[in-house]
């Protein structure tokens, strides 16, 4: 379906500058930076990573023309905290945004502020998931909170406006409009182009509502995981596709098949205009009816739920990939691609049925790892591949490094510019992780840990005190903790020493854990009064 554009909303706040001259752009000494981030985009769902699940030809272009990272990770696998880490280059316990509930302090430094102060024009368009007017941007057009897939509201430089159409397309159009019409031709630019998709609850665009209807997906090998070999946290989570996902919210039923009650989806569909609703009902209602008539149960029903989930998830990614293609085409057509750094990543990884799960939060690989693809023709060799332990902590110093801006001492990340340019293979030997949002939705227990390329040590705390240790070389799917295995005694000792080393390096402690726990519980208590 042809998308609905209301560019007057964008133009009303833009400066109306002409698009830059490609020849002049080639003479820029400072590179332009386009930082593309999707929400919950699993690396397994990018075809460049080779899992064969779907095709993302446009996102793959970034890897083909530049580099792909295979061991990129996050420091805290949940939306807003991850974004705060990316902006500040500081761990959650230092920048203060440890969970989705407590506020983010926009007054602290972030890399867009520093670039802005050093001659960059800056824009943030899409999802940021943090309250308050974004600081460090000449132009911002962001979704309030999670935002809506259809006919979403935006805060345009703080002013709320509703825009008709599909969220992914609107964000892409706004980003292109800013590039074409609203930036100055004589200044380098930073554009944060951040998509909502493929965040739950996975509402596809009208043109993709029936994509994959002719395909049945096989789940991961450990989809029917019984969690033996893991501790309490894996056994007590509430993020199983077959068991915790909801008939309305996730599986797109207007009536709960188990009891006939109206679901959450009914109110959500009121946001759609008549044409959108007609297409939606035409796509889902016959499939829903067929499922009910099949009277599925047990493993057959679980596999149906997996397929409904994975198809909707991948359908939303198709629109994201389309938008990346439009952006890359524009850069190529105008000659901007030669002097523009393009990064594609996600705010964290995501479970696509591994362990039977959706969502993220755990330090286990699928949510700990995140996709990272990057191109910059002046320095990055096309087709490069890296397995260094980079983190979302490293974006801020890397972008500042490319821009020739001094990296403040308080930034905890490291620039990986020399790694991706091929100048060095040396980088950190271990990465640190923290997670704080418990008790809460999905009931993933508080934990922190350290990971090297081969081993991972995790401590679950607060209402339990349990340790897990994984040998990622022998057990890449993390099915058996070897923490109490005598043959791993020396590894356990080494990893405990490494954990203490990184906690000291970054300034974390049990006292900080208690501080954030107390603040979280107090906030929950006030909210529930």
Backbone torsions as a table, in degrees:
resi	resn	phi	psi	omega
1	UNK	NA	140.6	177.9
2	UNK	-66.9	127.8	-176.7
3	UNK	-71.4	154.7	-179.6
4	UNK	-96.8	123.5	-175.9
5	UNK	-115.3	132.4	173.1
6	UNK	-124.7	69.0	-174.5
7	UNK	-68.4	-12.3	177.8
8	UNK	-60.0	-30.0	177.8
9	UNK	-63.0	-40.6	-177.7
10	UNK	-74.5	-43.9	-175.0
11	UNK	-66.3	-27.4	-178.0
12	UNK	-63.3	-29.0	-178.1
13	UNK	-107.5	-6.9	-179.4
14	UNK	-81.1	164.9	-177.8
15	UNK	-87.3	-12.2	176.0
16	UNK	72.5	27.5	-179.6
17	UNK	-76.7	151.7	179.5
18	UNK	-72.1	151.8	175.8
19	UNK	-62.6	151.7	-173.0
20	UNK	-74.0	158.9	175.2
21	UNK	-81.0	123.2	-177.7
22	UNK	-55.5	-38.5	-178.6
23	UNK	-65.5	-40.2	178.0
24	UNK	-65.6	-37.9	-177.5
25	UNK	-62.4	-36.2	-179.5
26	UNK	-64.3	-21.9	-178.8
27	UNK	-88.0	-5.4	-179.4
28	UNK	-61.9	134.5	176.7
29	UNK	-84.4	-28.0	177.6
30	UNK	-99.1	135.5	-179.0
31	UNK	-75.7	149.8	167.4
32	UNK	-76.3	156.3	-178.5
33	UNK	-132.7	123.9	172.0
34	UNK	-117.7	114.8	-176.1
35	UNK	-106.7	101.8	-178.1
36	UNK	-95.2	126.0	178.2
37	UNK	-135.8	128.5	172.5
38	UNK	-101.1	170.0	-177.0
39	UNK	-108.8	116.4	177.8
40	UNK	70.7	29.5	179.4
41	UNK	-85.8	106.0	179.8
42	UNK	-67.6	141.1	176.4
43	UNK	-61.7	-26.6	179.3
44	UNK	-63.9	-20.3	-177.2
45	UNK	-104.0	26.1	169.5
46	UNK	-121.1	120.0	-169.6
47	UNK	-64.5	-22.3	177.4
48	UNK	-62.8	-22.1	179.3
49	UNK	-83.8	-6.4	168.0
50	UNK	80.9	21.2	-179.8
51	UNK	-87.3	-11.5	174.3
52	UNK	72.1	17.1	-176.4
53	UNK	-80.1	-44.4	-178.4
54	UNK	-150.9	178.4	179.1
55	UNK	-116.3	128.2	176.3
56	UNK	-127.9	70.6	-172.0
57	UNK	-61.2	-32.1	-177.4
58	UNK	-78.6	-41.7	174.1
59	UNK	-62.9	-38.6	178.1
60	UNK	-59.8	-29.5	-179.8
61	UNK	-58.7	-33.7	179.6
62	UNK	-63.7	-42.7	177.4
63	UNK	-69.2	-42.5	-178.4
64	UNK	-63.9	-34.9	-179.8
65	UNK	-93.6	-1.9	-177.8
66	UNK	-150.3	-115.7	-171.3
67	UNK	-137.7	155.9	174.0
68	UNK	-126.6	136.0	177.6
69	UNK	-105.5	130.9	-176.1
70	UNK	-101.4	-10.0	-179.3
71	UNK	-128.4	30.0	174.8
72	UNK	-72.2	139.3	-178.5
73	UNK	-137.5	171.6	175.2
74	UNK	-110.8	164.9	179.7
75	UNK	-95.4	-13.0	-176.6
76	UNK	-163.9	106.6	-167.6
77	UNK	-85.8	72.0	174.6
78	UNK	-159.5	151.3	-160.9
79	UNK	-52.5	-73.4	-172.0
80	UNK	-62.1	-44.6	177.7
81	UNK	-58.5	-39.1	178.7
82	UNK	-62.8	-40.9	179.8
83	UNK	-66.7	-37.3	177.7
84	UNK	-64.5	-38.5	176.9
85	UNK	-63.7	-43.9	179.8
86	UNK	-61.0	-42.6	-177.9
87	UNK	-68.4	-41.8	-170.9
88	UNK	-95.9	-23.4	-173.5
89	UNK	72.1	20.4	-178.7
90	UNK	-127.5	145.9	177.6
91	UNK	-59.5	158.3	-177.6
92	UNK	-55.8	-41.9	-176.8
93	UNK	-71.6	-10.0	174.8
94	UNK	-99.7	-43.6	179.7
95	UNK	-80.5	-11.9	172.9
96	UNK	91.8	-11.3	-178.9
97	UNK	-96.4	85.3	-174.0
98	UNK	-92.4	-18.5	-177.9
99	UNK	-147.0	179.8	-178.9
100	UNK	-80.0	-6.5	-170.8
101	UNK	-97.7	-49.2	-176.0
102	UNK	-77.5	154.4	-169.6
103	UNK	-73.1	159.5	173.7
104	UNK	-104.3	136.3	179.8
105	UNK	-89.1	99.4	179.7
106	UNK	-69.5	-14.5	-177.8
107	UNK	-72.5	-18.5	178.5
108	UNK	-72.9	160.6	-179.8
109	UNK	-64.6	148.3	168.6
110	UNK	-142.2	166.3	-174.1
111	UNK	-66.7	-33.5	175.0
112	UNK	-62.1	-37.2	176.4
113	UNK	-59.9	-43.3	-178.0
114	UNK	-68.7	-39.1	176.4
115	UNK	-67.3	-40.3	179.2
116	UNK	-60.0	-40.0	-179.8
117	UNK	-72.8	-11.5	-178.8
118	UNK	-117.2	34.7	168.9
119	UNK	93.9	2.7	178.7
120	UNK	-89.5	139.2	166.7
121	UNK	-89.4	138.6	-167.6
122	UNK	-130.1	145.2	177.9
123	UNK	-145.9	142.0	171.9
124	UNK	-122.4	122.6	-177.3
125	UNK	-132.1	119.6	176.8
126	UNK	125.0	-135.0	-173.6
127	UNK	-100.8	134.0	172.5
128	UNK	-127.0	-26.9	173.2
129	UNK	61.2	32.9	174.4
130	UNK	-136.5	135.2	-177.8
131	UNK	-67.4	159.8	177.5
132	UNK	94.7	157.6	177.8
133	UNK	-72.0	123.1	-180.0
134	UNK	-57.4	132.2	179.8
135	UNK	-102.6	141.5	-179.7
136	UNK	106.2	9.0	-174.1
137	UNK	-128.7	132.8	173.2
138	UNK	-69.7	-30.8	179.6
139	UNK	-140.2	133.0	174.8
140	UNK	-135.1	138.5	176.4
141	UNK	-140.7	93.5	-169.7
142	UNK	-123.4	152.5	175.9
143	UNK	-74.5	136.2	171.1
144	UNK	-70.3	123.9	179.2
145	UNK	59.4	-133.4	-179.4
146	UNK	-73.7	-28.9	-178.0
147	UNK	76.4	173.5	-179.0
148	UNK	-117.0	146.9	175.6
149	UNK	-69.7	-39.7	-176.8
150	UNK	-110.0	132.1	175.1
151	UNK	50.4	56.1	-172.0
152	UNK	-76.9	158.2	168.2
153	UNK	-87.6	149.4	173.4
154	UNK	-133.0	150.7	169.3
155	UNK	-100.6	105.3	-177.3
156	UNK	-98.8	106.0	-171.6
157	UNK	50.3	37.9	176.7
158	UNK	93.1	-11.8	-178.7
159	UNK	-96.5	126.4	-174.6
160	UNK	-80.3	128.8	177.1
161	UNK	-141.1	140.4	174.4
162	UNK	-95.8	134.6	-177.4
163	UNK	-122.4	127.5	-178.6
164	UNK	-74.5	135.1	176.6
165	UNK	134.3	-166.0	-177.6
166	UNK	-100.4	130.9	-168.6
167	UNK	-54.1	-48.0	-177.6
168	UNK	-59.6	-43.2	179.9
169	UNK	-67.7	-40.1	-179.6
170	UNK	-62.5	-43.8	179.9
171	UNK	-63.5	-42.3	177.4
172	UNK	-63.0	-45.5	179.9
173	UNK	-61.5	-40.6	-179.6
174	UNK	-66.8	-39.8	178.7
175	UNK	-63.9	-44.3	178.5
176	UNK	-66.0	-38.9	178.5
177	UNK	-61.7	-42.0	178.5
178	UNK	-63.4	-42.5	179.7
179	UNK	-64.9	-40.4	-174.7
180	UNK	-80.5	-34.9	-167.6
181	UNK	-122.7	-24.6	-167.8
182	UNK	-111.2	-0.7	179.5
183	UNK	-105.8	155.7	-178.9
184	UNK	-83.3	143.0	-175.7
185	UNK	-77.3	-14.4	-174.7
186	UNK	-106.8	14.9	179.5
187	UNK	-131.4	142.6	172.8
188	UNK	-67.2	158.6	-176.7
189	UNK	-132.2	154.9	170.6
190	UNK	-121.7	123.6	176.7
191	UNK	-121.9	120.0	170.5
192	UNK	-95.5	108.8	-175.7
193	UNK	-110.6	96.3	-166.1
194	UNK	-118.2	114.6	-177.8
195	UNK	-86.9	149.0	171.2
196	UNK	-72.5	-44.5	-178.4
197	UNK	-64.9	152.9	-2.3
198	UNK	-95.5	51.2	178.8
199	UNK	-65.3	148.9	173.4
200	UNK	-52.7	135.4	21.1
201	UNK	-110.1	31.9	164.3
202	UNK	55.7	64.5	174.6
203	UNK	-94.7	112.4	-178.7
204	UNK	-73.4	160.7	172.3
205	UNK	-67.0	156.4	-176.9
206	UNK	-54.1	-41.2	-176.4
207	UNK	-70.9	-12.6	-178.3
208	UNK	-116.5	14.7	-177.7
209	UNK	-63.1	-25.5	-179.4
210	UNK	-113.1	7.3	176.0
211	UNK	-58.0	137.5	-179.2
212	UNK	74.2	6.4	177.2
213	UNK	-60.8	-24.0	-178.4
214	UNK	-93.2	11.2	-174.2
215	UNK	-127.7	143.5	171.4
216	UNK	-115.0	124.2	-178.0
217	UNK	-91.9	137.4	172.5
218	UNK	-84.5	136.6	-179.9
219	UNK	-75.2	167.5	174.7
220	UNK	-59.6	159.1	-175.2
221	UNK	-61.1	-28.5	-178.5
222	UNK	-103.9	27.4	-179.9
223	UNK	-59.4	-39.0	179.8
224	UNK	-95.4	46.4	-179.3
225	UNK	-63.9	136.8	175.7
226	UNK	-102.2	1.1	173.9
227	UNK	67.0	13.6	169.7
228	UNK	-66.7	143.3	-177.5
229	UNK	91.2	-7.2	174.3
230	UNK	-115.3	172.4	-177.7
231	UNK	-93.5	-161.3	-176.2
232	UNK	-61.0	-40.0	-173.6
233	UNK	-59.1	-46.2	179.9
234	UNK	-66.5	-32.8	-176.5
235	UNK	-78.3	-23.4	-172.9
236	UNK	-111.6	3.6	175.5
237	UNK	-60.7	163.7	176.4
238	UNK	-128.7	63.9	-180.0
239	UNK	-139.7	32.6	179.1
240	UNK	-85.8	133.5	178.6
241	UNK	-59.3	-44.3	177.5
242	UNK	-97.2	86.1	179.5
243	UNK	146.1	-39.7	-176.9
244	UNK	-116.5	-24.5	175.5
245	UNK	-66.4	151.8	-169.5
246	UNK	-106.8	144.7	-177.0
247	UNK	-60.4	-41.0	-180.0
248	UNK	-84.6	-56.2	-174.1
249	UNK	-59.6	-42.0	-172.3
250	UNK	-108.2	-35.5	-174.1
251	UNK	-102.5	0.3	169.3
252	UNK	69.7	39.2	173.7
253	UNK	-102.1	133.4	176.2
254	UNK	-79.2	-25.2	174.6
255	UNK	-122.9	133.8	178.0
256	UNK	-65.3	118.2	-177.5
257	UNK	-62.1	-19.9	-176.5
258	UNK	-84.1	-25.0	-177.2
259	UNK	-142.6	-2.6	177.4
260	UNK	78.0	4.3	-179.7
261	UNK	-74.0	148.5	174.3
262	UNK	-64.2	136.9	-178.2
263	UNK	-99.4	173.4	177.8
264	UNK	-56.1	-29.8	-174.7
265	UNK	-61.6	-32.0	-175.0
266	UNK	-57.0	-47.8	178.1
267	UNK	-66.5	-34.9	179.2
268	UNK	-63.5	-38.5	-177.3
269	UNK	-69.5	-16.4	177.3
270	UNK	-65.9	-17.9	179.3
271	UNK	-76.4	-20.5	-177.8
272	UNK	-76.9	144.8	173.9
273	UNK	-78.9	169.5	-174.5
274	UNK	-55.4	-41.5	-179.4
275	UNK	-66.4	-44.0	178.7
276	UNK	-62.1	-43.7	-178.5
277	UNK	-65.1	-40.2	178.9
278	UNK	-60.3	-45.4	179.1
279	UNK	-64.3	-41.0	-179.6
280	UNK	-60.4	-52.0	-177.4
281	UNK	-64.4	-38.3	178.8
282	UNK	-63.6	-32.8	-178.6
283	UNK	-79.5	-42.7	-170.3
284	UNK	-95.7	-37.4	-171.5
285	UNK	-61.5	-43.5	178.0
286	UNK	-63.1	-38.5	179.4
287	UNK	-67.5	-39.3	179.0
288	UNK	-65.1	-42.1	179.9
289	UNK	-63.5	-41.4	-179.5
290	UNK	-63.9	-38.6	178.4
291	UNK	-63.8	-43.9	-179.4
292	UNK	-64.9	-38.9	-179.7
293	UNK	-69.2	-25.1	179.0
294	UNK	-73.5	-17.0	176.2
295	UNK	52.9	51.3	-177.7
296	UNK	-73.1	155.1	175.5
297	UNK	-155.1	168.3	175.6
298	UNK	58.6	-135.6	-176.3
299	UNK	-66.0	-33.2	178.9
300	UNK	-62.7	-42.3	178.2
301	UNK	-67.5	-39.9	178.1
302	UNK	-61.0	-40.7	179.2
303	UNK	-70.3	-34.1	174.6
304	UNK	-63.1	-45.1	179.5
305	UNK	-61.3	-41.9	177.5
306	UNK	-59.2	-44.8	-178.2
307	UNK	-68.0	-39.1	176.5
308	UNK	-62.2	-43.3	178.8
309	UNK	-62.5	-54.4	-171.5
310	UNK	-67.4	-33.8	179.6
311	UNK	-67.6	-45.5	178.4
312	UNK	-64.5	-40.4	177.8
313	UNK	-58.9	-48.8	-178.1
314	UNK	-70.9	-30.3	176.5
315	UNK	-62.6	-40.2	179.4
316	UNK	-68.3	-31.6	178.5
317	UNK	-67.9	-31.7	179.3
318	UNK	-57.6	-40.5	178.3
319	UNK	-68.5	-36.7	176.7
320	UNK	-61.5	-45.9	-179.6
321	UNK	-63.3	-39.4	175.9
322	UNK	-57.2	-45.0	-178.6
323	UNK	-63.8	-40.5	176.9
324	UNK	-61.0	-39.4	178.1
325	UNK	-62.4	-42.6	177.6
326	UNK	-60.7	-42.4	-179.8
327	UNK	-65.2	-47.7	-179.5
328	UNK	-63.4	-37.8	177.2
329	UNK	-61.9	-42.8	179.4
330	UNK	-62.3	-44.4	179.1
331	UNK	-61.2	-40.7	-179.5
332	UNK	-67.4	-45.8	-177.5
333	UNK	-63.2	-32.0	-177.2
334	UNK	-95.7	-4.7	-177.5
335	UNK	79.6	4.2	179.6
336	UNK	-70.5	-20.1	-174.1
337	UNK	-62.2	-27.7	-177.0
338	UNK	-67.8	-30.4	-176.8
339	UNK	-119.0	27.1	-178.9
340	UNK	-124.8	124.8	172.2
341	UNK	-80.1	126.7	176.5
342	UNK	-119.8	123.9	178.7
343	UNK	-119.2	134.7	171.2
344	UNK	-119.4	128.7	178.3
345	UNK	-152.7	-176.5	174.6
346	UNK	-130.7	162.6	179.3
347	UNK	-72.9	-13.0	170.0
348	UNK	-176.8	179.7	173.7
349	UNK	-83.0	-167.4	-175.9
350	UNK	-162.1	150.8	177.4
351	UNK	-89.3	126.7	177.9
352	UNK	-112.1	51.4	179.7
353	UNK	98.6	-11.7	175.2
354	UNK	-58.9	133.3	-175.1
355	UNK	62.0	12.4	-177.9
356	UNK	82.3	12.6	-167.5
357	UNK	-106.3	159.2	156.2
358	UNK	-119.2	179.3	-180.0
359	UNK	79.0	-159.4	-168.5
360	UNK	-144.6	-126.1	169.0
361	UNK	79.1	-46.5	-178.4
362	UNK	-69.7	157.5	173.4
363	UNK	-82.6	0.6	174.5
364	UNK	-64.3	155.9	-163.5
365	UNK	-52.5	-46.3	-170.4
366	UNK	-63.3	-28.5	177.4
367	UNK	-101.6	-22.4	177.7
368	UNK	-73.0	-42.6	178.6
369	UNK	-79.9	152.2	-179.1
370	UNK	-139.2	148.9	176.9
371	UNK	-68.3	145.1	174.3
372	UNK	-149.1	115.5	176.7
373	UNK	-128.6	144.5	-170.2
374	UNK	-153.4	136.0	176.4
375	UNK	-133.7	143.2	174.6
376	UNK	-163.7	94.9	-170.4
377	UNK	-53.8	-29.7	-177.3
378	UNK	-67.1	-25.8	-174.4
379	UNK	-131.5	-23.1	-172.5
380	UNK	-105.7	124.0	-179.7
381	UNK	-72.6	132.6	179.9
382	UNK	-60.2	136.7	177.6
383	UNK	81.6	15.2	-179.9
384	UNK	-73.4	152.5	179.8
385	UNK	-139.8	136.7	-174.5
386	UNK	-135.5	146.6	175.8
387	UNK	-123.6	18.4	176.4
388	UNK	-66.0	155.3	-175.1
389	UNK	-85.7	69.5	175.8
390	UNK	-83.2	155.8	179.2
391	UNK	-133.9	167.4	174.3
392	UNK	-62.1	-17.8	173.9
393	UNK	-60.1	-22.1	-170.2
394	UNK	-95.4	-7.1	-178.7
395	UNK	-63.5	-47.2	-176.6
396	UNK	-56.9	-54.1	-179.8
397	UNK	-65.9	-30.9	179.1
398	UNK	-65.9	-46.4	179.1
399	UNK	-64.6	-40.1	177.9
400	UNK	-64.2	-38.7	178.1
401	UNK	-60.0	-49.2	179.7
402	UNK	-61.1	-34.4	-177.3
403	UNK	-83.5	-4.0	-179.5
404	UNK	73.7	26.8	-179.5
405	UNK	-103.4	135.4	179.5
406	UNK	-58.9	136.3	-179.8
407	UNK	-89.0	117.3	-178.9
408	UNK	-59.0	148.4	-178.4
409	UNK	-61.4	-30.9	-176.2
410	UNK	-73.7	-13.0	175.7
411	UNK	-70.3	129.0	-174.3
412	UNK	-95.7	-16.1	179.1
413	UNK	-77.3	174.7	179.9
414	UNK	-126.6	141.2	176.2
415	UNK	-69.3	132.7	175.5
416	UNK	-106.3	22.9	179.6
417	UNK	-59.0	-45.5	-178.3
418	UNK	-69.6	-26.9	176.6
419	UNK	-68.7	-52.0	-174.0
420	UNK	-72.7	-20.0	176.1
421	UNK	-85.4	-7.4	178.8
422	UNK	86.6	9.7	-178.2
423	UNK	-77.7	-26.1	179.9
424	UNK	-151.4	152.7	172.9
425	UNK	-103.5	-6.5	-176.3
426	UNK	-78.4	132.7	174.0
427	UNK	-155.6	-171.4	-177.8
428	UNK	-63.6	155.3	-178.7
429	UNK	-102.9	-2.1	-179.9
430	UNK	-157.2	150.6	178.8
431	UNK	-124.2	150.6	-175.4
432	UNK	-113.1	145.6	-174.7
433	UNK	-137.9	144.6	174.8
434	UNK	-139.7	148.2	174.7
435	UNK	-143.5	132.8	-168.4
436	UNK	-123.8	-14.8	-166.9
437	UNK	-85.6	79.1	176.9
438	UNK	-154.7	140.6	-2.5
439	UNK	-73.2	138.3	-176.5
440	UNK	-168.5	-175.4	176.8
441	UNK	-53.5	137.6	-179.5
442	UNK	77.6	-13.0	169.9
443	UNK	52.1	43.1	174.1
444	UNK	-87.2	120.9	-171.4
445	UNK	-69.0	152.5	177.3
446	UNK	-59.3	137.2	178.1
447	UNK	-160.0	162.4	171.8
448	UNK	-143.3	163.0	-178.3
449	UNK	-173.1	176.7	179.9
450	UNK	-131.7	145.2	178.3
451	UNK	-136.5	134.9	167.6
452	UNK	-102.4	-172.7	179.0
453	UNK	-65.7	-28.2	-176.0
454	UNK	-106.7	-37.6	-171.5
455	UNK	-118.3	154.8	178.0
456	UNK	-140.0	128.6	178.1
457	UNK	-117.1	127.6	-177.6
458	UNK	-126.6	136.5	174.4
459	UNK	-115.8	115.5	172.7
460	UNK	-92.5	130.0	-172.7
461	UNK	-138.6	-172.1	-178.6
462	UNK	88.1	-84.3	179.8
463	UNK	-97.7	-0.6	170.6
464	UNK	-139.4	171.4	175.6
465	UNK	-141.8	86.7	-174.5
466	UNK	-133.2	144.9	179.1
467	UNK	-116.8	144.8	173.9
468	UNK	-133.1	143.7	-179.9
469	UNK	-134.4	131.8	-178.3
470	UNK	-125.7	140.6	172.0
471	UNK	-98.7	98.9	-173.3
472	UNK	-68.9	-19.6	178.0
473	UNK	-75.1	-43.7	-178.5
474	UNK	-88.9	-23.8	-174.7
475	UNK	-136.4	67.5	-175.2
476	UNK	-64.9	-20.7	179.5
477	UNK	-91.5	1.8	176.0
478	UNK	52.7	59.7	-178.6
479	UNK	-98.9	-15.3	-175.7
480	UNK	-143.6	112.6	173.3
481	UNK	-70.8	135.1	179.0
482	UNK	-109.7	22.3	-176.0
483	UNK	-58.5	-39.8	-177.6
484	UNK	-99.2	10.6	178.4
485	UNK	-78.9	118.2	-177.6
486	UNK	-55.9	-30.0	-178.5
487	UNK	-70.4	-12.4	178.5
488	UNK	-108.1	18.2	-177.3
489	UNK	-58.8	-43.2	-179.5
490	UNK	-69.6	-37.1	176.4
491	UNK	-64.6	-43.3	178.6
492	UNK	-58.5	-46.5	179.2
493	UNK	-60.6	-45.4	-179.8
494	UNK	-61.9	-41.4	-178.1
495	UNK	-72.5	-33.6	173.8
496	UNK	-63.1	-40.6	177.9
497	UNK	-65.0	-40.0	178.4
498	UNK	-65.6	-38.4	178.3
499	UNK	-62.4	-46.1	179.1
500	UNK	-63.6	-36.0	179.0
501	UNK	-62.9	-46.9	-177.1
502	UNK	-74.5	-33.7	177.0
503	UNK	-63.3	-40.9	177.4
504	UNK	-66.6	-42.7	-178.6
505	UNK	-58.4	-44.3	-174.9
506	UNK	-93.0	-8.1	175.7
507	UNK	86.4	27.3	177.8
508	UNK	-95.3	161.4	-176.8
509	UNK	-165.2	166.1	174.3
510	UNK	-64.4	-31.6	178.5
511	UNK	-64.4	-40.4	176.4
512	UNK	-66.5	-38.7	176.3
513	UNK	-57.4	-44.8	179.8
514	UNK	-66.2	-39.1	178.4
515	UNK	-58.6	-48.4	-177.7
516	UNK	-73.8	-30.5	174.7
517	UNK	-64.7	-47.9	179.9
518	UNK	-60.6	-42.8	-179.8
519	UNK	-64.7	-39.2	-179.9
520	UNK	-66.5	-47.3	-179.3
521	UNK	-65.0	-36.4	176.8
522	UNK	-65.3	-42.6	178.7
523	UNK	-62.4	-44.2	178.8
524	UNK	-62.7	-39.8	-179.1
525	UNK	-64.4	-41.4	178.6
526	UNK	-64.8	-40.3	-178.1
527	UNK	-66.9	-31.4	-176.0
528	UNK	-90.6	-2.0	-179.9
529	UNK	-71.1	NA	NA
